[in-house]
């Protein structure tokens, strides 16, 4: 047994009579003055398993009761450098259990687990050198454009009438699925596991509520001790028209109540975002292109915000699947500069219909290496980025908006007169005329970032604290270059910029 790594007990018994899901197997693990109860699961061929996720060093005793029985003890050794425990939400960012910071840089491969072994192996090989540390993929197969292949296995056996029998999981499916899950864990990649979705021709999206809860019971018993798992209730929950919002609340509560290890939990939308203020929801999972709203969501929910779909680099006819590599990179920078997070996706037409977003394979786009550049830059900072007012350290007389500065100026200018004396009809428009998104963030007083996205200024004024000195660098996010322009800056600093899209400025404290 080792801290932050799944520990498994395997016991031989009789095949269950009736349900293979709701089996009577429970274990109690005790250490120090603490104990935790964990339900076991049936793994087929008379084998029952109990899985536990230890979080502390020291002697642990365990006792299994029910359909099988055994007891023993294990000395839990300290975690090695590769294991940090579950990812948890803390304020508006994420940390591992060992308190080290986790910044998600995700990608989406919806039907990852439902491909041939050769394609799965190729996808894993691609991920080994990709910058992504989180992957979104589904339990159930997906039926959608460029995603028509049949999976090797299905999650359940069928009954005598040909209907899915959720009380009899297909063990070949789950054995196959968890090999991928365990491989992701071994590679240090979080699995954002999508439990339901509407893109279905097999009937999984039409299961009854009772059957859905039985399915959730098995998934939780089998996978909740995997440290790197997140629960995503659905991909586009609001397109599952046979489920009302009350049903999603039931699923949410069921997962929260039955997951002994309390993994991250959220829900993904097509149109209407889920209510992220709910107590069990740990973070905001969004499908949106309007990256300028990230700070708004952070402020509203006081939780981490991930744009798990901000569109896809590619060349499809679908509007969501044809942004340029630059635009994908641009959206990443816009989000991370505000203290939010993003998930990559890629959809390039291919004769074999193997597109990364659905089936994996190889990456063909130009954004991943530039996402890696951003990831590396942030990994050399010492904390989470939070939203920053770039005028915070400006002199009082320079803190106002452009509109503020126009007030009281020469009235013979038509523009200034209109700004100072708007009609009722003009007031709403005047307020927003000079208001542009500001993609700015900070880490305490040690690090400041401003990203200029599609704007192309050739000169910029930056206001830094007077009581510290900063190295200032100009970054070209596409060319992946960093040019140092100051080493000992403080206070008000005016400097030149390239006058092109995709430029960022960072200031790092030196003393």
N, C-alpha and C positions, 0 to 999 in steps of 0.2 A: 504493500500500500504506500502510495506517495501523495503528498499534498497536491491538490488541484488536478489530480488525474483520476479518471473513473476506475473504481474498484468493482470487480465482478465476482459473485459467488454462483457457481453452477452446480445444481443438484439433480440427481436422477429420481424420477418418480413414475407414477402411473399417468397415462393420458387422461386429461380431464373429461368428466362426463358433462355434456352440455357445452356451455360457452368456453372457448379457449382464451377469452379476454378477461372476464371477471373471475379469475382463479383466486382461490383462497391461499395466498402466500404473502406473508408479511415479515419484515425483518426490523429489528430494533438495533441500532448502532449507538454505542455509548462511549463517551470519552470525557475525562475530567468530570465536571458536574453537568454535562450536557448529554442529551440523547435525541435521536431522530428516527422516526418510523418511515419505512420505505416499503411500498408494495412491489412484489415481484411479478414476473410475467412468464407465460408459457412460450418456449422457443421451439417446440416441436420435438418429435421422437422421444417423448417422455422426459425432456429436459426442462427444468425450471431455472430461471435466473433472477438474481437480485443485484441491482446496480446501485452504487453509492458514490457520492462525490465528497471526499474528505477535504476539509478546509483548514485543519489544524494538525500540527505535528503531535506525536505522542501515541500512547497505547489506546487502541480502540477495541472494544469487545463487540461481538455481534451474535444475535440469536434469530434464527429463522423458524417460523412456526406456520402451521397450516397443512396444505397438501404434501409438503415435504418439510423436514425438520433437521436442523443442525445448529451448532454454535461453535464459536471460536474467538480468537483474538489476533490482531495484527498491529504491528508497530508502524505507525505512519511516519515515513521519512520526510524531511524538508523538501520543498519543491526545488527542482533544478531551474536553471536560467531560462529554459524554453517554455515553462508553464507558469501562468500568472493568475489562473482562476477564471471564474465567470466574469463577463463584462456586465457592469452595472451602470445605471444612470445616476449621475450626481449633478444636481443643479441643471445646467444646460449642456453638459458634456458627459463623456463616458470614462469610467475607470475600471481597471481589473480589480479583482479582490485583493491583490497585493499592493493596491493603491497606485500602481503605475498607470499612466494615461493611455487610453485607447482612442485613436482617431479612425473612424470607419472610412475606408476608401473601397466602396463596393462595386460589384458588377452583377449583372442579371443573366442567368442561364436557366430559364424556366423549366425546361424538360431535360435538364442535365442527367437525371437518374434514369431516364426512360430510353436511352440510346443503346446501341451495341457496345459490347465491351471494348472494342477497338476505338470507337469514338470517345467513350468515357476516358480511356487511357490517354488519348490525344489531348483532351480537354485538361486533364490533370497536368499533363506535361506543359501545356501552355500556361497554366496558372502558376507553375513553379517559378517562372521568370516574370510574370505579370506583377503590377503593383498592388493588386487587389487583396484586401485582408477580410473581405466579407463577400459571400455569394448568396444571392436570392435564388432558390429553386423550390419546386413543388413536390409534394408527396404524390399527388395524382397526375396522370398524364394530361397533356394539353392538346386540344384540337383547334388549330388556327392556321392562318396562311403560313406556308413554308414549314408547317409542323403537323404533318399528316401520318407519320410513321407509327406503327403499332409498337408498344413497349414489349420487352421480353416477358415481364410478369405483371400481374395486377395485385393490388393490395389485399384483396379478399378472394376466398374461394366462392363458388356459386352453389346455391342449394338445388334441390331436385327440380324446382320450377325454373331454374336458370337465372334467379335473382342473386345479387351480391349478398353474401352471408357475412356480415361484419363480425359475427361471433366466431368466425373461423378465418383468421388472417392467413394469407398465403405466405408460408414461412420462407419460400424461395425469394419472394419479393422483398421481405423485410431483411433477410440476410444480405441480399444484394444491395439494398438501399443503405444499410448501415455501414457497409464497406466504404462507400463514398463518404458518408458522414464522418467516419473515423479517419479517413485519409485527409479530409479537410482539417480536422482537428490536429492531426499530426503535422500538417503544413502551417499551422498557426492561422488558419482561415476560419472566420466565424460563419456558421450556417444560419442564414435567415430563412427558416423553414416555413413555406407557404402551405397552410393546412387546407384551405378551400379555394376554389376559383370557378368561374362560370363557363370556361371554354372547354366544353365536355361533350363527347358523343357516346360515352360509355354508361352514363347514369350516375356517376359519383356525386354530381352536383344536385341530384334529386333525391338523395337519401332522406329518410325521415329524421326528425330531431332525435328520436331515441337512438337510431342507428348512428347518427353523427356523434352523439355523446359516447357511444360504445367505441367507436373509432378513436376519438380523442383519448379515451381511457387507455387504449393499447399504446398509442403513440407516446403518451406521457410516461406510462410505466416503463416503456422500453428505452426512451431517449432522454429522459429528464436528467439523468446523471452525466450526460455528455457535457463537459464544461463550456463548449463553444456553440451551443445551440441557442437560437432566438426563436420565439414564436411569433409568426406573422399570421394572424387569423385568416387573412384572405389576400388574394390579388384581386382588386376591384370588387370589394364586398358589395357595393351598391348595384352591381349588375347581376347579382344572384337574386332574381326577382321573387323566388319562392321563400326568401328569408327576410323578415322584417327586422327593424332595429332591435326589437326586444330579443329576437333570437341571437343576435350578435352579442348582446349583453349577457345572455345565458352562456354562450361559448366562452366569453371573456372571463366570467366568474368561475366557470368550471375549470378552466386552465389555471387560474390563479389559486383556486382551492386545492387542486390535485397535484400541482407541480411542487414537490417537496423542496426543490432547490431554487425556486423563484427566479426564473430566467426572464430576460427582457420580453415584453409583450406589446404589440401594436396591431394596427389594421390599416390596410392600403385601399385607396379609393380610386374610382374612375372620375367621378364628378364632384360629389360632396364629401369633403374630408370627415373622417370619424371624429367623435368627440374625445379629443386627447386630454381633456381635463379630468376624465374619469380616473378614479383612484388606482385601478389596476393597470392602467396604460402607462408605460414607462417612458415613451418617447413618441414623437410625431413622425409618421411615415407618410410621405406625400408624393402624389403624382401631379406635378405642376411645372410649367415652363417659366412662370413669372418669378424669377429668382430674387427680384427686388423685395418680395414679400417675406423673405426668410426671417429678417429681424422682427417683423410684425408677429410671426408665429412664435418666435422665441419669447418675445415680451408677453404675449397673450397666455401661453401655456406654462412658461417657466420650466420647460423640459427640453432635452436635446431635439433638434430638428434635422431630419434626413430627407432630402429630396431623392427618394428611391427610384423615381422615374422623372428625369428632367428632359426627356426626349432621347433619341438614339442617333449616333453617328452612322450614316449609311446613305443608301440611294434608292429606297423604296418609294412607291407612289404614295403610301400612307403619310399623312402630314407629320405624324410622330416619329417617322423613321427616315428622315433625310436631312438632318442638320449636318453641317460640316464638322470636320475635326476641330477646326478653330473654335466653332461655336460650343462644342462639347467642353473644350478646355476653358473657354470663357466662362461658361456656367459654373464649372468647378471653382474657379478663382472667385467669382462673384459670391458664391455660397460660403466658402471657407474663410474669406475675408470678413464675413459677418459673424462668424462663429457657428455656422451651420455646416452640414455635411452633404455629400452627393454620392449617387450611384451611377456608374457608367453603364452604357449599353451600346451594342453594335449590330447593325443589320445591313450587310452588303449582299446584293443579289448573287446567287451562285447556282450553277447548273445542277448541283447535287442537292439543292435546297437545304444545305447545312448553314444556318445563320447563327452566329454566336448567341444572340439574345434568347433563342429557343433551344438550340441543340448543342452549342459549344463548338469544339473543334479548334480552329486556330484564329487568332486575332488578325484582322486585315487592315484596321484603321490606323490613323496617325495620332490619335489622342492618348493611348495608353502610356507611351514613353513620356509625354508631357504631363500627364497626371502623376507619373512617378517623380518627375522633377518637383512638382508642388509638394508631394508627400515627403520627399527627402528634405525639402526646405523646412517644412513644419516640424519634422522629427528632430531637427536640431534646435528647436525652441523648448522652453521649459514649462509650458503649461497650456491650458486651453485658451483659445481666442474668444474674446467677447466683443460685442459691438462697441465702437468708439466714436465719440463726437470729435471730429477733427479740429473743431474750434475750442476744445476744452482748455487748452493751454495758451490760447491767443489772448492778447491784451483786450480789456473790456470793450474798447472802442472798435475792435475788429471782429467781434463775435457775432454780429448780426448777419442776417441774410441779405442777399442782393436787394430784395424789396425793402428791407429796413434802411439800407444805405440810400435808396432813392428818395426816401421821405425827407421833405424839407429842402431838397435841391431845387435848382432853377425850374420855375413853373412854366417858362416859355418853351420847354421841350415837350412836344405832344406826348411822348412816351411817359415822361415823368409825371406830367399832369394827369394822364389816365391812371397811372399807378396810385397816385395820391388821392384821386377823386373818382373812384370807380362807381359806375351806376349799379343798381341792385342786380341787374342782369350780368354785369361784368365781375362782380365780387368773387364768385366761386372760381371763375377762370383766372383772375388775377392772382389768387392765392397759390395756384399751382403752376403759374407760368414759368417761374424760375426755380421750381423744385425738381431736382433730378436725383436719381438714386445715388447714394454714397456707399460704396463698398469698402468700409473701413473697420478695422478691428485692432485689438490690443491684447497683450498679455501683461497685466499689471502696468508698470512703468519700464518694463524691460524690452518690449517689442511692440512696434506699431506697423500696421500695414494699410496701404491704400491701393485699391485696384481701380484703374480708369476704364475698364471694359471697352466699349466701342467709341468712347470719346478720345480725342487726339490732341490734348494740350501740349504746347511746346514749352510752357513755363508753369511752375507750380510753387505755391507757398505752403510750407509745412510748419506746424506749430508743435514744438516738443517741450518737455519740461526744462526749466532753466537750471535746475539743480543736478543735472546729470549730463553725460556726454554720450553721443550716439554715432555709430557708423551708419551712413545712409547709402543704400544700394538701389539702383534702377534695374528692374527686371523686365526682360522681354519674354513673355510666357510662351510664345510660339518658338522662338529661336533658342529658348532655354539658356539665356545668358544672364549674368549678374555683373553689373558694373558699379564699382564703388566710387562714389563722387564726394563723400565727406567721411572723415574718420573721427572728428572731434566736434560734432555739431550739437547745438542746444538752442532752445528758444525758437525764435522766428528764423526760418531758413528758406531762401528763395533760390531755385535752381532750374536749369533747363531740362526738358524732356525730349524724347525723339519725335513727338508729334505724330504718333501712329497708334493704331488699335493694339490692345493686348499688352499694355504697359502697367507694371506695378511698382510701387516704391515701398521699401521696408526700412525701418530704422531700428537698429539693435543696440542696446545699451552696452557701452564698453567700460565705463566707470562712473 
